[in-house]
Amino acid sequence: MGFREHIEIVKGDITALVVDAIVNAANERLAGGGGVDGAIHAAAGYGLIEECIKLGGCETGKAKITGGYRLAASHVIHTVGPVWSGGGEGEEQLLASCYRECLALAQANRLRTIAFPAISTGVYRFPKERAAQIALAMSRVWLEENGFPLDITFCCYNDEDEALYVRTLAAMA
C-alpha cells in the first residue's frame, strides 16, 4: 500500500473531525489565540487551557500532546510553526520539524488517525504553496520510513486551500 492511501484531504472544521488527534497550530505559550488555535481552545473548553498551562509552553518546531476535552478528537497535538521572515531564518526546516514531531507523538501514543490544519499559513504568513509541499512531503517520508499504520488528514479551511493540497498531492511522484 502506498503513502497516498493514508492521506486524505478535506475541507471543513478541524474541531469537528472524529480522529484520534487534531493538530493545533499553536503559539509558544500554548495559550490559545486566533485562527485555528482559538477555534480549538473554544471548542475544547477550559480543561484544555488548564492542561496547556501545566506544559509550560512549546518551542517553535516542537510539539506537545494534551487531551481533547470537549472535542470529537481524543487528543490535541500542539505545534508551534515558524513565522515567515522571507525564508532565510530556517523557516522551512522548522515547519518540517512541526510535522515530524506531531507524527512522532502520534506514533508514541499509538494513535491511528491524525488531522492537520495548514500550519503557519495564517497570521504567521508562511507561503501556502510551499507549506503544502512541506506538509505532504514530510508526511510521505514519515509514512515510508516508519511503516506505522497512521491515517493522515489535511483539513483545509476553504476551497482554495483544498484545491492547493489536492494539486500538490497529485503532483507527488
TIPAVEX-387034 format. One record per atom (N, C-alpha, C): x, y, z. Coordinates in steps of 0.2 Angstrom, whole numbers, padded with zeros to 4 digits, always signed. Layout:
XYZ
...
***
This chain:
+0004-0006+0000
+0000+0000+0000
+0004+0006+0000
+0003+0011-0004
+0007+0017-0005
+0005+0022+0000
+0009+0027+0001
+0008+0033+0005
+0001+0036+0004
-0001+0037-0002
-0007+0040-0004
-0013+0037-0001
-0013+0031+0000
-0019+0028+0004
-0020+0030+0011
-0015+0033+0014
-0015+0035+0021
-0016+0043+0021
-0017+0046+0016
-0018+0053+0016
-0025+0055+0013
-0028+0059+0017
-0035+0062+0015
-0035+0069+0015
-0038+0073+0010
-0038+0080+0010
-0046+0082+0011
-0048+0086+0016
-0055+0088+0017
-0055+0095+0018
-0061+0098+0016
-0062+0105+0018
-0067+0104+0024
-0066+0108+0029
-0071+0108+0035
-0068+0111+0041
-0071+0110+0046
-0070+0112+0053
-0066+0107+0057
-0059+0108+0058
-0055+0103+0061
-0057+0101+0068
-0061+0106+0071
-0063+0104+0078
-0069+0099+0078
-0072+0098+0072
-0077+0093+0072
-0075+0086+0070
-0069+0085+0068
-0067+0079+0065
-0066+0074+0070
-0069+0068+0068
-0068+0062+0073
-0062+0058+0071
-0056+0060+0074
-0050+0057+0073
-0047+0056+0080
-0041+0052+0081
-0038+0052+0087
-0035+0058+0090
-0032+0062+0085
-0029+0068+0087
-0030+0073+0081
-0031+0080+0083
-0031+0085+0079
-0025+0089+0081
-0022+0092+0076
-0016+0096+0077
-0018+0104+0078
-0015+0107+0083
-0016+0114+0084
-0010+0118+0082
-0011+0123+0077
-0006+0127+0075
-0006+0133+0081
-0002+0131+0086
-0002+0135+0092
+0004+0140+0093
+0003+0145+0098
+0008+0149+0099
+0013+0146+0105
+0018+0149+0106
+0023+0147+0110
+0021+0146+0118
+0016+0150+0119
+0013+0150+0126
+0008+0144+0127
+0006+0141+0121
+0000+0137+0121
-0006+0140+0125
-0007+0146+0124
-0012+0150+0127
-0018+0151+0123
-0019+0148+0118
-0025+0150+0114
-0024+0157+0110
-0027+0158+0105
-0026+0164+0101
-0031+0165+0096
-0029+0167+0090
-0034+0167+0084
-0034+0161+0080
-0037+0162+0075
-0037+0156+0069
-0039+0150+0072
-0035+0145+0070
-0036+0138+0072
-0035+0137+0079
-0030+0140+0082
-0029+0139+0089
-0035+0142+0093
-0037+0147+0092
-0043+0150+0095
-0049+0145+0095
-0050+0143+0089
-0056+0139+0087
-0055+0132+0091
-0049+0129+0092
-0048+0123+0095
-0049+0124+0103
-0047+0129+0105
-0047+0131+0113
-0055+0132+0114
-0058+0136+0110
-0065+0137+0111
-0069+0131+0111
-0068+0126+0106
-0072+0120+0106
-0070+0115+0111
-0064+0115+0113
-0062+0110+0118
-0064+0112+0126
-0064+0118+0127
-0066+0121+0134
-0061+0122+0138
-0062+0124+0144
-0057+0127+0149
-0052+0121+0151
-0054+0115+0151
-0049+0110+0153
-0043+0110+0149
-0044+0112+0142
-0038+0112+0138
-0033+0117+0140
-0035+0123+0141
-0031+0129+0143
-0027+0127+0150
-0031+0124+0154
-0028+0122+0161
-0022+0117+0160
-0023+0112+0155
-0018+0107+0154
-0012+0110+0150
-0014+0115+0146
-0008+0118+0142
-0004+0123+0147
-0007+0126+0151
-0003+0130+0156
+0002+0126+0160
+0000+0119+0162
+0005+0115+0165
+0010+0113+0161
+0010+0113+0154
+0015+0111+0150
+0021+0116+0149
+0020+0122+0151
+0025+0127+0151
+0027+0129+0144
+0023+0129+0140
+0024+0132+0133
+0027+0127+0128
+0029+0129+0122
+0032+0124+0117
+0036+0128+0112
+0042+0126+0111
+0047+0129+0106
+0044+0129+0099
+0046+0133+0095
+0045+0133+0088
+0048+0127+0085
+0044+0123+0081
+0046+0117+0078
+0045+0111+0082
+0043+0111+0088
+0042+0106+0093
+0034+0105+0093
+0032+0100+0097
+0025+0098+0098
+0024+0095+0105
+0018+0096+0108
+0016+0093+0114
+0009+0090+0113
+0007+0085+0117
+0001+0082+0117
-0003+0083+0123
-0010+0084+0122
-0015+0085+0128
-0021+0081+0126
-0025+0081+0131
-0032+0078+0130
-0036+0082+0125
-0041+0079+0123
-0046+0083+0118
-0052+0086+0121
-0053+0085+0128
-0059+0088+0131
-0065+0087+0128
-0068+0093+0126
-0075+0093+0123
-0075+0092+0115
-0069+0090+0112
-0068+0089+0105
-0070+0082+0104
-0072+0081+0097
-0073+0074+0095
-0066+0070+0095
-0061+0073+0094
-0054+0070+0094
-0052+0069+0102
-0049+0063+0103
-0047+0062+0110
-0041+0066+0112
-0037+0068+0107
-0031+0072+0109
-0030+0078+0105
-0026+0082+0107
-0024+0088+0103
-0016+0088+0103
-0013+0088+0098
-0006+0089+0097
-0004+0096+0095
-0001+0100+0100
+0000+0107+0099
+0007+0108+0096
+0008+0111+0090
+0014+0113+0087
+0015+0120+0086
+0021+0123+0086
+0022+0130+0085
+0026+0130+0079
+0022+0133+0074
+0025+0134+0067
+0029+0140+0067
+0034+0141+0062
+0038+0147+0062
+0034+0153+0059
+0036+0159+0061
+0034+0165+0057
+0038+0166+0051
+0035+0167+0046
+0039+0168+0039
+0042+0175+0039
+0049+0174+0038
+0053+0180+0038
+0057+0181+0032
+0054+0178+0026
+0057+0178+0020
+0061+0172+0018
+0061+0167+0022
+0064+0161+0021
+0072+0160+0023
+0075+0165+0025
+0082+0164+0027
+0083+0163+0034
+0078+0162+0038
+0079+0160+0045
+0077+0153+0047
+0078+0149+0042
+0076+0142+0044
+0069+0140+0044
+0065+0144+0041
+0058+0143+0042
+0055+0136+0039
+0058+0134+0033
+0056+0128+0030
+0058+0122+0035
+0064+0122+0038
+0066+0116+0042
+0062+0116+0048
+0060+0122+0051
+0056+0122+0057
+0049+0120+0055
+0046+0121+0050
+0039+0119+0048
+0040+0111+0047
+0045+0109+0043
+0046+0102+0043
+0046+0098+0049
+0050+0101+0054
+0050+0098+0061
+0043+0098+0064
+0039+0103+0063
+0032+0103+0066
+0029+0096+0064
+0029+0095+0058
+0026+0089+0055
+0029+0082+0058
+0036+0082+0058
+0039+0076+0061
+0037+0075+0068
+0038+0080+0072
+0036+0080+0079
+0029+0078+0080
+0024+0080+0077
+0017+0078+0078
+0016+0071+0076
+0019+0069+0070
+0018+0062+0068
+0022+0057+0073
+0028+0059+0076
+0031+0055+0081
+0027+0054+0087
+0024+0060+0089
+0019+0060+0095
+0014+0055+0094
+0011+0055+0088
+0005+0051+0086
+0007+0044+0087
+0013+0042+0084
+0016+0035+0085
+0017+0033+0092
+0020+0038+0096
+0022+0036+0103
+0016+0035+0107
+0010+0038+0105
+0004+0037+0109
-0001+0032+0106
+0002+0029+0101
-0002+0023+0097
-0008+0026+0094
-0008+0032+0091
-0014+0034+0088
-0014+0032+0081
-0020+0031+0078
-0021+0029+0071
-0023+0034+0066
-0026+0039+0069
-0028+0045+0064
-0027+0051+0067
-0024+0056+0063
-0022+0062+0064
-0025+0067+0059
-0026+0073+0061
-0029+0079+0056
-0024+0085+0057
-0022+0087+0052
-0018+0094+0052
-0021+0099+0049
-0021+0105+0052
-0023+0111+0048
-0016+0114+0044
-0017+0119+0040
-0011+0122+0037
-0007+0126+0042
-0002+0123+0044
+0002+0126+0050
+0006+0132+0047
+0006+0138+0050
+0009+0144+0049
+0007+0148+0043
+0002+0146+0040
+0000+0150+0034
-0005+0156+0035
-0007+0156+0041
-0012+0162+0043
-0008+0168+0045
-0009+0170+0051
-0005+0176+0053
+0002+0176+0053
+0005+0169+0053
+0012+0168+0053
+0015+0169+0045
+0011+0170+0041
+0012+0172+0034
+0017+0167+0030
+0017+0161+0032
+0021+0156+0028
+0018+0155+0021
+0021+0155+0015
+0018+0154+0009
+0014+0148+0008
+0008+0148+0007
+0004+0142+0007
+0006+0137+0002
+0008+0138-0004
+0010+0133-0008
+0016+0129-0006
+0021+0133-0003
+0027+0130+0000
+0025+0126+0006
+0021+0128+0010
+0019+0125+0016
+0015+0118+0014
+0011+0118+0009
+0008+0112+0007
+0013+0107+0005
+0018+0109+0001
+0023+0105-0001
+0027+0101+0004
+0028+0105+0009
+0032+0103+0015
+0028+0098+0019
+0021+0100+0020
+0017+0096+0024
+0016+0089+0021
+0015+0089+0015
+0014+0082+0011
+0020+0078+0010
+0026+0082+0009
+0032+0078+0008
+0034+0075+0015
+0033+0079+0020
+0035+0076+0027
+0031+0070+0029
+0025+0071+0027
+0020+0065+0029
+0022+0059+0025
+0024+0060+0018
+0026+0054+0014
+0032+0051+0017
+0037+0055+0018
+0043+0052+0021
+0042+0049+0027
+0038+0052+0032
+0037+0049+0038
+0033+0042+0037
+0028+0042+0033
+0025+0035+0032
+0029+0030+0029
+0033+0032+0024
+0038+0027+0021
+0043+0025+0026
+0046+0029+0030
+0051+0027+0034
+0049+0023+0040
+0043+0025+0043
+0040+0021+0049
+0036+0015+0048
+0032+0015+0042
+0028+0009+0041
+0023+0009+0047
+0022+0014+0050
+0017+0014+0056
+0010+0015+0053
+0005+0011+0054
-0002+0012+0052
-0005+0018+0054
-0004+0024+0051
-0007+0030+0053
-0011+0033+0047
-0017+0035+0048
-0020+0039+0043
-0020+0046+0044
-0018+0050+0039
-0017+0057+0040
-0022+0061+0036
-0025+0066+0039
-0030+0070+0036
-0027+0077+0036
-0028+0081+0030
-0026+0088+0030
-0033+0091+0029
-0035+0095+0034
-0041+0099+0035
-0040+0106+0032
-0043+0107+0027
-0042+0114+0024
-0048+0118+0026
-0047+0125+0026
-0052+0130+0029
-0056+0132+0023
-0054+0132+0017
-0058+0134+0011
-0057+0131+0005
-0061+0132+0000
-0060+0129-0007
-0053+0129-0010
-0050+0135-0009
-0044+0137-0012
-0038+0133-0009
-0038+0132-0002
-0033+0128+0001
-0034+0121-0001
-0040+0118-0001
-0042+0112-0003
-0039+0110-0010
-0040+0114-0014
-0038+0113-0021
-0030+0113-0021
-0027+0117-0017
-0020+0118-0017
-0017+0111-0015
-0020+0108-0009
-0017+0102-0006
-0019+0096-0011
-0024+0096-0015
-0026+0091-0019
-0021+0091-0025
-0020+0097-0028
-0015+0098-0033
-0008+0096-0031
-0006+0098-0025
+0001+0096-0023
+0002+0089-0022
-0003+0085-0019
-0003+0078-0018
-0003+0075-0025
-0007+0077-0030
-0007+0074-0036
+0000+0074-0040
+0004+0080-0038
+0010+0081-0042
+0016+0077-0039
+0014+0074-0033
+0020+0070-0030
+0021+0063-0033
+0027+0062-0035
+0028+0055-0039
+0028+0049-0034
***
